Amino acid sequence: MLRSVLDRLGLKRTQGPSLGSAAALYRPRYSPWLDSQGFGRLYAEIQPFTLVDSARCFVLYSLARQARHLPGEYWECGVYRGGTALLLGTVAAEVERPLRLFDTFEGMPAPDPERDWHSAGDFSDTSEESIRRLLSYTRAVVHKGTIPTSFHGLESQLIALAHIDVDLYQSVMDCCSFIYPRLTPGGFMVFDDYGWPTCVGARMAVDQFFGDKREVPLVLTTGQALVVRLPG
């Protein structure tokens, strides 16, 4: 009886060797990013333009849908070829929400050699023009330049969702310093590169910035970290 119920719920029974032969552990095997029809079509469209896998994109997709019910804009810092920007822009366009994109479109700025693995100019095989073409049917606004200079003039904006994929310690720290005070209560900051061994500086920046904040970054098995702004 129990086994049939677990099967219907999509749970798989596994033996727990450390607990003895009589014990059984259960782990979920449901992966919605593999069979969600709406997301699947969208991911197939963006896949040629992104290095972000389907599991991480599904996290973004789900948060973007929830953020539609919050006041504020969508932001992406670190655009590269525009795949995740297209994902966010598609969701945002459904509720006529603007999406702001921030990138040098000339590759990474100079890294901190003590904290960062990447080199200046990495990910330069893209252009502002290609991003504008790709997102022409959305309400995307492109801000070309180096963070935080490209944030100038946006001090009064409210942000519902910020996707931060800039890889470098100082760039992540600058994003946190500007975006966090403008994040609406209940809004999201998603750090794509928190758990990647090539982005140790990015993880250091997140940990340092939120070390004295009430919000605690939720580290996901996808390698992302998620911060949800608390009210008050």
C-alpha contacts under 8 A as a table, 3 or more apart, distances in Angstrom:
res1	aa1	res2	aa2	distance
1	M	4	S	5.31
1	M	5	V	6.42
2	L	5	V	5.16
2	L	6	L	6.21
3	R	6	L	5.15
3	R	7	D	6.17
4	S	7	D	5.04
4	S	8	R	6.30
5	V	8	R	5.22
5	V	9	L	6.37
6	L	9	L	5.07
6	L	10	G	6.30
6	L	11	L	5.14
6	L	12	K	7.01
6	L	13	R	7.88
7	D	10	G	5.14
7	D	11	L	5.69
7	D	12	K	6.86
8	R	11	L	7.60
10	G	28	P	6.46
10	G	29	R	6.20
10	G	30	Y	6.29
11	L	26	Y	6.25
11	L	27	R	5.88
11	L	28	P	4.75
11	L	29	R	6.11
11	L	30	Y	7.88
12	K	26	Y	5.47
12	K	27	R	5.58
12	K	28	P	6.21
12	K	29	R	6.69
13	R	24	A	6.53
13	R	25	L	5.90
13	R	26	Y	4.57
13	R	27	R	6.79
14	T	24	A	5.83
14	T	25	L	5.24
14	T	26	Y	5.79
14	T	27	R	7.47
15	Q	21	S	7.22
15	Q	23	A	6.69
15	Q	24	A	4.84
15	Q	25	L	5.96
16	G	19	L	5.53
16	G	20	G	6.75
16	G	21	S	7.39
16	G	23	A	6.06
16	G	24	A	5.51
16	G	25	L	5.77
17	P	20	G	5.60
17	P	21	S	6.76
19	L	22	A	7.65
19	L	23	A	5.73
20	G	23	A	5.70
21	S	24	A	7.84
31	S	34	L	5.75
31	S	35	D	7.35
32	P	35	D	5.39
32	P	36	S	5.45
33	W	36	S	5.65
33	W	39	F	6.93
33	W	40	G	6.94
33	W	54	S	6.31
33	W	55	A	5.98
33	W	58	F	5.73
34	L	40	G	7.05
34	L	54	S	7.81
35	D	40	G	6.75
36	S	39	F	5.40
36	S	40	G	5.63
37	Q	40	G	4.99
37	Q	41	R	6.30
38	G	41	R	5.58
38	G	42	L	6.57
39	F	42	L	5.07
39	F	43	Y	5.97
39	F	58	F	7.25
39	F	61	Y	7.54
40	G	43	Y	5.17
40	G	44	A	6.17
41	R	44	A	5.23
41	R	45	E	6.50
42	L	45	E	5.13
42	L	46	I	6.43
42	L	87	L	6.99
43	Y	46	I	5.11
43	Y	47	Q	5.67
43	Y	54	S	6.98
43	Y	57	C	7.66
43	Y	87	L	7.61
44	A	47	Q	5.38
44	A	48	P	7.88
45	E	48	P	7.23
46	I	49	F	5.53
46	I	50	T	6.65
46	I	83	G	4.74
46	I	84	T	7.08
46	I	86	L	6.63
46	I	87	L	6.82
47	Q	50	T	5.49
47	Q	51	L	7.69
47	Q	83	G	6.51
48	P	83	G	7.35
49	F	81	R	5.20
49	F	82	G	5.84
49	F	83	G	4.44
50	T	53	D	7.92
50	T	80	Y	7.77
50	T	81	R	6.23
50	T	82	G	6.66
50	T	83	G	4.54
50	T	84	T	6.60
52	V	56	R	6.41
52	V	57	C	6.49
52	V	84	T	7.59
53	D	56	R	5.66
53	D	57	C	6.23
54	S	57	C	4.96
54	S	58	F	5.97
55	A	58	F	5.14
55	A	59	V	6.57
55	A	222	T	6.69
56	R	59	V	5.16
56	R	60	L	6.53
56	R	192	D	7.83
56	R	222	T	5.95
56	R	224	Q	7.31
57	C	60	L	5.01
57	C	61	Y	6.02
57	C	84	T	7.10
58	F	61	Y	4.84
58	F	62	S	6.04
59	V	62	S	5.27
59	V	63	L	6.22
60	L	63	L	5.20
60	L	64	A	5.91
60	L	88	L	7.55
60	L	163	H	7.93
60	L	190	V	7.82
61	Y	64	A	5.13
61	Y	65	R	6.26
61	Y	87	L	6.98
61	Y	88	L	7.00
61	Y	91	V	7.63
62	S	65	R	5.25
62	S	66	Q	6.42
63	L	66	Q	5.07
63	L	67	A	5.99
63	L	161	L	7.79
63	L	188	F	7.50
64	A	67	A	5.01
64	A	68	R	6.53
64	A	88	L	6.46
64	A	91	V	6.56
64	A	92	A	7.36
64	A	161	L	6.98
65	R	68	R	5.49
65	R	69	H	7.94
65	R	91	V	6.54
66	Q	69	H	6.01
66	Q	70	L	7.72
67	A	70	L	5.18
67	A	71	P	7.98
67	A	160	A	5.87
67	A	161	L	6.42
67	A	187	G	6.75
67	A	188	F	7.76
68	R	71	P	7.71
68	R	92	A	7.07
68	R	95	V	6.88
68	R	97	R	7.83
70	L	160	A	6.02
70	L	184	T	7.47
70	L	186	G	7.50
70	L	187	G	7.12
71	P	158	L	7.19
71	P	159	I	7.38
71	P	160	A	6.09
71	P	184	T	6.87
72	G	157	Q	7.35
72	G	158	L	4.58
72	G	159	I	4.33
72	G	160	A	4.57
72	G	161	L	7.81
72	G	183	L	7.98
72	G	184	T	6.84
73	E	97	R	6.36
73	E	98	P	5.65
73	E	99	L	6.19
73	E	100	R	7.55
73	E	157	Q	7.60
73	E	158	L	6.25
73	E	159	I	4.64
73	E	160	A	5.42
73	E	161	L	6.83
74	Y	88	L	7.60
74	Y	92	A	7.37
74	Y	97	R	7.33
74	Y	98	P	6.30
74	Y	99	L	4.64
74	Y	100	R	6.28
74	Y	159	I	6.16
74	Y	160	A	5.93
74	Y	161	L	4.93
74	Y	162	A	5.96
75	W	99	L	5.56
75	W	100	R	4.74
75	W	101	L	6.02
75	W	102	F	7.88
75	W	159	I	7.20
75	W	161	L	6.21
75	W	162	A	4.60
75	W	163	H	6.23
76	E	79	V	6.66
76	E	85	A	6.81
76	E	99	L	7.56
76	E	100	R	6.30
76	E	101	L	5.02
76	E	102	F	6.26
76	E	162	A	5.64
76	E	163	H	4.66
76	E	164	I	5.95
76	E	165	D	7.67
77	C	101	L	6.12
77	C	102	F	4.79
77	C	103	D	6.39
77	C	162	A	7.54
77	C	163	H	6.24
77	C	164	I	4.89
77	C	165	D	5.93
77	C	166	V	6.42
77	C	175	C	7.73
78	G	101	L	7.56
78	G	102	F	6.00
78	G	103	D	5.21
78	G	164	I	6.48
78	G	165	D	4.96
78	G	166	V	4.92
79	V	82	G	5.30
79	V	83	G	7.87
79	V	84	T	7.49
79	V	85	A	6.53
79	V	101	L	6.66
79	V	102	F	6.70
79	V	103	D	5.87
79	V	165	D	7.57
80	Y	103	D	7.42
80	Y	105	F	7.03
80	Y	123	F	6.64
80	Y	124	S	7.74
80	Y	125	D	7.97
80	Y	126	T	6.27
81	R	125	D	7.95
81	R	126	T	5.70
81	R	127	S	7.80
81	R	130	S	7.81
81	R	131	I	6.75
82	G	85	A	4.97
82	G	86	L	6.01
82	G	131	I	5.86
82	G	134	L	7.31
83	G	86	L	5.16
83	G	87	L	6.44
84	T	87	L	4.85
84	T	88	L	6.18
85	A	88	L	5.15
85	A	89	G	5.79
85	A	101	L	7.47
85	A	135	L	7.85
86	L	89	G	4.94
86	L	90	T	5.92
86	L	134	L	7.33
86	L	135	L	6.07
87	L	90	T	5.33
87	L	91	V	6.57
88	L	91	V	5.30
88	L	92	A	6.00
88	L	99	L	7.48
89	G	92	A	4.98
89	G	93	A	5.87
89	G	98	P	7.79
89	G	99	L	6.05
89	G	135	L	7.29
89	G	138	T	5.63
89	G	139	R	6.87
89	G	140	A	6.51
90	T	93	A	5.25
90	T	94	E	6.76
90	T	138	T	6.44
91	V	94	E	5.51
91	V	95	V	7.58
92	A	95	V	5.74
92	A	96	E	6.11
92	A	97	R	4.82
92	A	98	P	6.61
92	A	99	L	6.96
92	A	138	T	7.93
92	A	139	R	7.88
93	A	96	E	4.54
93	A	97	R	5.69
93	A	98	P	7.34
93	A	138	T	5.70
93	A	139	R	6.35
94	E	97	R	7.55
96	E	139	R	7.26
97	R	139	R	7.07
98	P	139	R	5.14
98	P	140	A	6.00
98	P	141	V	7.35
99	L	139	R	6.12
99	L	140	A	4.62
99	L	141	V	6.15
100	R	140	A	5.70
100	R	141	V	4.81
100	R	142	V	6.01
100	R	143	H	7.15
101	L	140	A	6.95
101	L	141	V	6.11
101	L	142	V	4.85
101	L	143	H	5.83
102	F	142	V	6.37
102	F	143	H	4.96
102	F	144	K	5.99
102	F	145	G	7.14
102	F	147	I	7.51
102	F	150	S	6.97
103	D	143	H	6.77
103	D	144	K	5.39
103	D	145	G	5.93
103	D	146	T	6.72
103	D	147	I	7.68
104	T	107	G	6.31
104	T	108	M	7.27
104	T	144	K	5.28
104	T	145	G	4.47
104	T	146	T	5.52
105	F	124	S	6.39
105	F	126	T	6.14
105	F	127	S	5.19
105	F	128	E	5.85
105	F	144	K	6.85
105	F	145	G	7.74
106	E	121	G	6.58
106	E	123	F	7.71
106	E	124	S	4.84
106	E	125	D	7.74
106	E	126	T	7.43
106	E	127	S	7.28
107	G	120	A	6.89
107	G	121	G	4.09
107	G	122	D	4.99
107	G	123	F	4.85
107	G	124	S	3.79
107	G	125	D	7.52
108	M	111	P	7.76
108	M	119	S	7.17
108	M	120	A	5.04
108	M	121	G	4.72
108	M	122	D	5.33
108	M	123	F	6.69
108	M	124	S	7.30
109	P	120	A	5.10
109	P	121	G	6.49
109	P	146	T	7.41
110	A	119	S	6.85
110	A	120	A	4.66
110	A	121	G	7.86
111	P	115	R	7.94
111	P	116	D	5.88
111	P	117	W	7.85
111	P	118	H	6.76
111	P	119	S	6.29
111	P	120	A	6.29
111	P	168	L	6.33
111	P	169	Y	7.69
111	P	170	Q	7.85
112	D	115	R	5.43
112	D	116	D	5.40
112	D	168	L	7.63
112	D	169	Y	7.14
112	D	170	Q	7.60
113	P	116	D	5.59
113	P	117	W	7.30
115	R	169	Y	6.68
115	R	200	V	6.59
115	R	201	G	4.71
116	D	168	L	5.95
116	D	169	Y	6.62
116	D	198	T	7.59
116	D	199	C	6.40
116	D	200	V	6.44
116	D	201	G	5.08
116	D	202	A	7.87
117	W	198	T	5.55
117	W	199	C	6.44
117	W	200	V	7.52
117	W	201	G	7.89
118	H	122	D	6.87
118	H	167	D	7.90
118	H	168	L	7.63
118	H	198	T	7.26
118	H	199	C	7.83
119	S	122	D	5.81
121	G	124	S	5.75
123	F	126	T	7.39
124	S	127	S	7.85
126	T	130	S	7.02
127	S	130	S	5.39
127	S	131	I	6.58
128	E	131	I	5.24
128	E	132	R	6.28
128	E	142	V	7.77
128	E	144	K	7.41
129	E	132	R	5.15
129	E	133	R	6.30
130	S	133	R	5.16
130	S	134	L	6.15
131	I	134	L	5.05
131	I	135	L	6.16
132	R	135	L	5.34
132	R	136	S	5.68
132	R	142	V	7.55
133	R	136	S	5.10
135	L	138	T	5.44
135	L	139	R	7.85
135	L	140	A	6.59
136	S	139	R	7.73
136	S	140	A	7.68
143	H	150	S	6.10
144	K	150	S	6.65
145	G	149	T	6.84
145	G	150	S	5.30
146	T	149	T	5.68
146	T	150	S	5.83
147	I	150	S	5.35
147	I	151	F	6.67
147	I	171	S	6.37
147	I	174	D	6.86
147	I	175	C	7.36
148	P	151	F	5.32
148	P	152	H	7.30
148	P	171	S	7.66
148	P	174	D	5.93
148	P	175	C	7.06
148	P	178	F	7.81
149	T	152	H	5.66
151	F	154	L	5.75
151	F	155	E	7.56
151	F	178	F	7.89
152	H	155	E	6.92
153	G	156	S	7.89
154	L	157	Q	5.54
156	S	182	R	7.87
157	Q	182	R	6.75
158	L	182	R	5.22
158	L	183	L	6.08
158	L	184	T	6.28
159	I	162	A	7.02
159	I	179	I	7.39
159	I	182	R	5.87
159	I	183	L	4.74
159	I	184	T	5.85
159	I	187	G	7.21
160	A	183	L	6.01
160	A	184	T	5.60
160	A	186	G	7.81
160	A	187	G	4.64
160	A	188	F	6.34
161	L	183	L	7.55
161	L	187	G	5.70
161	L	188	F	4.73
161	L	189	M	5.95
161	L	190	V	7.84
162	A	179	I	7.67
162	A	188	F	6.24
162	A	189	M	4.81
162	A	190	V	6.24
163	H	189	M	6.03
163	H	190	V	4.88
163	H	191	F	6.29
163	H	192	D	7.30
164	I	172	V	7.28
164	I	175	C	7.47
164	I	189	M	7.19
164	I	190	V	5.95
164	I	191	F	4.92
164	I	192	D	6.26
165	D	191	F	6.12
165	D	192	D	5.21
165	D	193	D	6.23
166	V	171	S	6.22
166	V	172	V	6.34
166	V	193	D	7.84
166	V	202	A	7.89
167	D	171	S	7.44
167	D	172	V	7.07
167	D	193	D	6.08
167	D	199	C	5.48
167	D	201	G	7.36
167	D	202	A	5.48
168	L	171	S	5.36
168	L	172	V	6.11
168	L	199	C	6.73
168	L	201	G	5.71
168	L	202	A	5.28
169	Y	172	V	5.38
169	Y	173	M	6.17
169	Y	200	V	7.90
169	Y	201	G	4.25
169	Y	202	A	4.60
169	Y	203	R	7.64
169	Y	204	M	6.90
169	Y	205	A	5.46
170	Q	173	M	4.98
170	Q	174	D	6.03
170	Q	201	G	7.99
170	Q	202	A	7.95
170	Q	205	A	7.31
171	S	174	D	5.12
171	S	175	C	6.20
172	V	175	C	5.06
172	V	176	C	6.20
172	V	202	A	5.88
172	V	205	A	6.14
172	V	206	V	7.17
173	M	176	C	5.13
173	M	177	S	6.14
173	M	202	A	7.95
173	M	205	A	5.30
173	M	206	V	7.00
173	M	209	F	6.99
174	D	177	S	5.12
174	D	178	F	6.29
175	C	178	F	5.40
175	C	179	I	5.75
175	C	180	Y	7.93
176	C	179	I	5.34
176	C	180	Y	5.45
176	C	206	V	7.64
176	C	209	F	7.10
177	S	180	Y	6.09
177	S	181	P	7.31
177	S	209	F	7.88
178	F	181	P	6.46
178	F	182	R	7.21
179	I	182	R	5.28
179	I	183	L	6.08
180	Y	183	L	5.17
180	Y	229	R	7.97
183	L	187	G	5.84
183	L	188	F	7.41
183	L	229	R	6.72
184	T	187	G	5.07
184	T	229	R	6.87
185	P	228	V	7.86
185	P	229	R	5.09
185	P	230	L	5.48
185	P	231	P	4.80
185	P	232	G	7.64
186	G	228	V	5.81
186	G	229	R	5.08
186	G	230	L	6.08
186	G	231	P	6.93
187	G	228	V	5.68
187	G	229	R	5.43
188	F	226	L	6.95
188	F	227	V	5.71
188	F	228	V	4.81
188	F	229	R	6.46
189	M	226	L	5.85
189	M	227	V	5.09
189	M	228	V	6.62
190	V	224	Q	6.83
190	V	225	A	5.88
190	V	226	L	4.72
190	V	227	V	6.51
191	F	194	Y	5.85
191	F	224	Q	5.48
191	F	225	A	5.11
191	F	226	L	6.40
192	D	223	G	6.90
192	D	224	Q	4.64
192	D	225	A	6.79
193	D	196	W	5.48
193	D	199	C	6.17
193	D	202	A	6.80
193	D	203	R	7.53
193	D	223	G	6.51
193	D	224	Q	5.99
193	D	225	A	7.95
194	Y	199	C	6.82
194	Y	200	V	7.49
194	Y	202	A	6.01
194	Y	203	R	4.75
194	Y	206	V	7.82
194	Y	219	V	7.93
194	Y	223	G	5.99
194	Y	224	Q	5.41
194	Y	225	A	5.84
195	G	199	C	7.47
195	G	200	V	7.88
195	G	203	R	6.98
195	G	219	V	7.87
195	G	222	T	7.95
195	G	223	G	4.20
195	G	224	Q	6.14
195	G	225	A	7.61
196	W	199	C	5.41
196	W	200	V	7.05
196	W	223	G	6.29
197	P	200	V	5.90
199	C	202	A	5.32
199	C	203	R	6.74
200	V	203	R	5.25
200	V	204	M	6.26
201	G	204	M	4.99
201	G	205	A	6.21
202	A	205	A	5.20
202	A	206	V	6.45
203	R	206	V	5.23
203	R	207	D	6.18
204	M	207	D	5.19
204	M	208	Q	6.01
205	A	208	Q	5.19
205	A	209	F	5.98
206	V	209	F	5.26
206	V	210	F	6.12
206	V	217	P	7.97
207	D	210	F	5.50
207	D	211	G	5.73
207	D	217	P	7.96
208	Q	211	G	5.11
208	Q	212	D	7.94
209	F	212	D	7.09
209	F	213	K	7.61
210	F	213	K	4.87
210	F	214	R	7.64
210	F	215	E	6.76
210	F	216	V	6.79
210	F	217	P	7.47
213	K	216	V	7.43
214	R	230	L	7.59
215	E	227	V	6.63
215	E	228	V	6.89
215	E	229	R	6.58
215	E	230	L	6.68
216	V	227	V	6.67
217	P	225	A	5.94
217	P	226	L	5.47
217	P	227	V	4.87
217	P	228	V	7.90
218	L	225	A	5.39
218	L	226	L	4.98
218	L	227	V	6.29
219	V	223	G	7.06
219	V	224	Q	6.14
219	V	225	A	4.35
219	V	226	L	6.44
220	L	223	G	5.69
220	L	224	Q	5.39
220	L	225	A	5.80
220	L	226	L	7.51
221	T	224	Q	7.23
